[in-house]
Amino acid sequence: MADTHPSGPAETGAEMDYTEHERTYAMFLNMSKWLVVMCVALLIAMSFGFFAGGGLFGGIVAFVLLMILGYFLA
């Protein structure tokens, strides 16, 4: 039977660009943080608009204010 097991290194491609990897990961974390802030602001604004009598424009104003607050706190 033929020997089909590789005898060389598992990865023979170019070396990793660690600075690009770290930059991409930092961008991913930043975008994830802002997605969470936006979802929380949207849920609070929707509950204000629907249940607290704020209506559509009150919900929009609450969303904008919460996003501004999230910008300064996050």
GISUL-V914704 format. One record per run of one state. SS is the DSSP state (alpha for helix, beta for strand, coil for the rest). FROM is the first residue (numbers start at 1). LEN is the number of residues. Records with the same first field share a line. If there is no record, write none. Layout:
SS: FROM-LEN / FROM-LEN
This chain:
coil: 1-17 / 52-3 / 74-1
alpha: 18-34 / 55-19
